[in-house]
Amino acid sequence: MEKNIVGAWSWTYIEGRGRMEFSAGHRVKIGFLREEVGTAHFWQSKFVFLHSGTWRLEGDVLVTETNDQLLWDRFSRSRLDKPQFETRMECDRIVQIDDEKMIFDDGSFLNRDHR
């Protein structure tokens, strides 16, 4: 199942579109669309990545451990006060994965981004 996870996945929400990129080296980045674009292709350059970390599979459970170091790095280049540093661990049981969707047991899902 690991090789099926590697790649870019996205979801939509009220304010826009999010993206998770899973590498074969078990790294993950989480970003959000910079602006609404009028295209079906959502290239990596259109996203700002604010969270990163690692991912692994424990059976059929996708475990992601992330922090907001990328967000902190963005604030270090500005005069704004940094937000509180956060870490997060999520465990989501995958019930189905294919070339189009990764579906979790709570009914949520990610769509595969094709280049």
VOSE-524610 format. One record per residue (C-alpha): residue in one letter; x, y, z. Coordinates in nm, 2 decimals, always signed. Layout:
<r rest="A" c1="X" c2="Y" c3="Z"/>
...
***
This chain:
<r rest="M" c1="+0.00" c2="+0.00" c3="+0.00"/>
<r rest="E" c1="+0.29" c2="+0.24" c3="+0.06"/>
<r rest="K" c1="+0.37" c2="+0.29" c3="-0.30"/>
<r rest="N" c1="+0.01" c2="+0.38" c3="-0.36"/>
<r rest="I" c1="+0.03" c2="+0.66" c3="-0.11"/>
<r rest="V" c1="+0.34" c2="+0.83" c3="-0.26"/>
<r rest="G" c1="+0.25" c2="+1.14" c3="-0.46"/>
<r rest="A" c1="+0.03" c2="+1.45" c3="-0.43"/>
<r rest="W" c1="-0.32" c2="+1.44" c3="-0.28"/>
<r rest="S" c1="-0.57" c2="+1.72" c3="-0.23"/>
<r rest="W" c1="-0.90" c2="+1.81" c3="-0.07"/>
<r rest="T" c1="-1.13" c2="+2.10" c3="-0.09"/>
<r rest="Y" c1="-1.28" c2="+2.30" c3="+0.19"/>
<r rest="I" c1="-1.49" c2="+2.62" c3="+0.22"/>
<r rest="E" c1="-1.20" c2="+2.86" c3="+0.18"/>
<r rest="G" c1="-1.01" c2="+2.67" c3="-0.09"/>
<r rest="R" c1="-0.80" c2="+2.37" c3="-0.16"/>
<r rest="G" c1="-0.54" c2="+2.18" c3="+0.05"/>
<r rest="R" c1="-0.26" c2="+1.95" c3="-0.07"/>
<r rest="M" c1="-0.05" c2="+1.68" c3="+0.09"/>
<r rest="E" c1="+0.26" c2="+1.55" c3="-0.08"/>
<r rest="F" c1="+0.39" c2="+1.21" c3="+0.04"/>
<r rest="S" c1="+0.75" c2="+1.12" c3="-0.07"/>
<r rest="A" c1="+0.90" c2="+0.77" c3="-0.10"/>
<r rest="G" c1="+1.14" c2="+0.87" c3="+0.18"/>
<r rest="H" c1="+0.84" c2="+0.90" c3="+0.42"/>
<r rest="R" c1="+0.83" c2="+1.28" c3="+0.43"/>
<r rest="V" c1="+0.51" c2="+1.47" c3="+0.40"/>
<r rest="K" c1="+0.43" c2="+1.84" c3="+0.33"/>
<r rest="I" c1="+0.09" c2="+2.00" c3="+0.38"/>
<r rest="G" c1="+0.00" c2="+2.32" c3="+0.19"/>
<r rest="F" c1="-0.28" c2="+2.54" c3="+0.07"/>
<r rest="L" c1="-0.36" c2="+2.70" c3="-0.26"/>
<r rest="R" c1="-0.22" c2="+3.05" c3="-0.28"/>
<r rest="E" c1="-0.52" c2="+3.18" c3="-0.48"/>
<r rest="E" c1="-0.81" c2="+3.04" c3="-0.67"/>
<r rest="V" c1="-0.68" c2="+2.95" c3="-1.02"/>
<r rest="G" c1="-0.89" c2="+2.89" c3="-1.32"/>
<r rest="T" c1="-0.73" c2="+2.56" c3="-1.42"/>
<r rest="A" c1="-0.78" c2="+2.19" c3="-1.36"/>
<r rest="H" c1="-0.41" c2="+2.15" c3="-1.29"/>
<r rest="F" c1="-0.28" c2="+2.25" c3="-0.95"/>
<r rest="W" c1="+0.09" c2="+2.26" c3="-0.98"/>
<r rest="Q" c1="+0.31" c2="+2.26" c3="-0.67"/>
<r rest="S" c1="+0.41" c2="+2.62" c3="-0.73"/>
<r rest="K" c1="+0.05" c2="+2.73" c3="-0.67"/>
<r rest="F" c1="+0.06" c2="+2.61" c3="-0.31"/>
<r rest="V" c1="+0.22" c2="+2.75" c3="+0.00"/>
<r rest="F" c1="+0.34" c2="+2.47" c3="+0.23"/>
<r rest="L" c1="+0.32" c2="+2.55" c3="+0.60"/>
<r rest="H" c1="+0.35" c2="+2.21" c3="+0.77"/>
<r rest="S" c1="+0.59" c2="+1.92" c3="+0.72"/>
<r rest="G" c1="+0.70" c2="+1.60" c3="+0.88"/>
<r rest="T" c1="+0.69" c2="+1.22" c3="+0.84"/>
<r rest="W" c1="+0.44" c2="+0.95" c3="+0.75"/>
<r rest="R" c1="+0.43" c2="+0.58" c3="+0.79"/>
<r rest="L" c1="+0.18" c2="+0.29" c3="+0.77"/>
<r rest="E" c1="+0.09" c2="+0.08" c3="+1.06"/>
<r rest="G" c1="-0.12" c2="-0.19" c3="+0.89"/>
<r rest="D" c1="-0.39" c2="+0.00" c3="+0.72"/>
<r rest="V" c1="-0.35" c2="+0.31" c3="+0.93"/>
<r rest="L" c1="-0.18" c2="+0.62" c3="+0.79"/>
<r rest="V" c1="+0.02" c2="+0.79" c3="+1.06"/>
<r rest="T" c1="+0.14" c2="+1.15" c3="+0.99"/>
<r rest="E" c1="+0.35" c2="+1.34" c3="+1.24"/>
<r rest="T" c1="+0.39" c2="+1.71" c3="+1.14"/>
<r rest="N" c1="+0.49" c2="+2.04" c3="+1.27"/>
<r rest="D" c1="+0.46" c2="+2.40" c3="+1.15"/>
<r rest="Q" c1="+0.83" c2="+2.46" c3="+1.11"/>
<r rest="L" c1="+0.77" c2="+2.58" c3="+0.75"/>
<r rest="L" c1="+0.53" c2="+2.84" c3="+0.89"/>
<r rest="W" c1="+0.78" c2="+2.95" c3="+1.15"/>
<r rest="D" c1="+1.04" c2="+2.99" c3="+0.88"/>
<r rest="R" c1="+0.81" c2="+3.22" c3="+0.69"/>
<r rest="F" c1="+0.76" c2="+3.44" c3="+1.00"/>
<r rest="S" c1="+1.13" c2="+3.45" c3="+1.07"/>
<r rest="R" c1="+1.17" c2="+3.65" c3="+0.75"/>
<r rest="S" c1="+0.92" c2="+3.91" c3="+0.87"/>
<r rest="R" c1="+0.88" c2="+4.14" c3="+1.16"/>
<r rest="L" c1="+0.56" c2="+3.97" c3="+1.28"/>
<r rest="D" c1="+0.54" c2="+3.78" c3="+1.60"/>
<r rest="K" c1="+0.57" c2="+3.40" c3="+1.55"/>
<r rest="P" c1="+0.27" c2="+3.19" c3="+1.62"/>
<r rest="Q" c1="+0.30" c2="+2.92" c3="+1.89"/>
<r rest="F" c1="+0.49" c2="+2.62" c3="+1.75"/>
<r rest="E" c1="+0.26" c2="+2.32" c3="+1.70"/>
<r rest="T" c1="+0.31" c2="+1.95" c3="+1.64"/>
<r rest="R" c1="+0.04" c2="+1.72" c3="+1.54"/>
<r rest="M" c1="+0.00" c2="+1.34" c3="+1.50"/>
<r rest="E" c1="-0.29" c2="+1.20" c3="+1.31"/>
<r rest="C" c1="-0.39" c2="+0.84" c3="+1.26"/>
<r rest="D" c1="-0.64" c2="+0.76" c3="+0.98"/>
<r rest="R" c1="-0.75" c2="+0.41" c3="+0.88"/>
<r rest="I" c1="-0.75" c2="+0.37" c3="+0.50"/>
<r rest="V" c1="-1.05" c2="+0.17" c3="+0.38"/>
<r rest="Q" c1="-0.98" c2="+0.22" c3="+0.01"/>
<r rest="I" c1="-0.70" c2="+0.36" c3="-0.21"/>
<r rest="D" c1="-0.67" c2="+0.37" c3="-0.59"/>
<r rest="D" c1="-0.54" c2="+0.60" c3="-0.86"/>
<r rest="E" c1="-0.81" c2="+0.85" c3="-0.79"/>
<r rest="K" c1="-0.90" c2="+0.85" c3="-0.41"/>
<r rest="M" c1="-0.78" c2="+0.76" c3="-0.07"/>
<r rest="I" c1="-1.08" c2="+0.70" c3="+0.15"/>
<r rest="F" c1="-1.07" c2="+0.69" c3="+0.53"/>
<r rest="D" c1="-1.30" c2="+0.51" c3="+0.77"/>
<r rest="D" c1="-1.45" c2="+0.83" c3="+0.89"/>
<r rest="G" c1="-1.58" c2="+0.90" c3="+0.54"/>
<r rest="S" c1="-1.32" c2="+1.17" c3="+0.46"/>
<r rest="F" c1="-1.11" c2="+1.13" c3="+0.15"/>
<r rest="L" c1="-0.82" c2="+1.28" c3="-0.05"/>
<r rest="N" c1="-0.82" c2="+1.31" c3="-0.43"/>
<r rest="R" c1="-0.50" c2="+1.22" c3="-0.62"/>
<r rest="D" c1="-0.35" c2="+1.52" c3="-0.80"/>
<r rest="H" c1="-0.24" c2="+1.41" c3="-1.15"/>
<r rest="R" c1="+0.02" c2="+1.61" c3="-1.33"/>
***
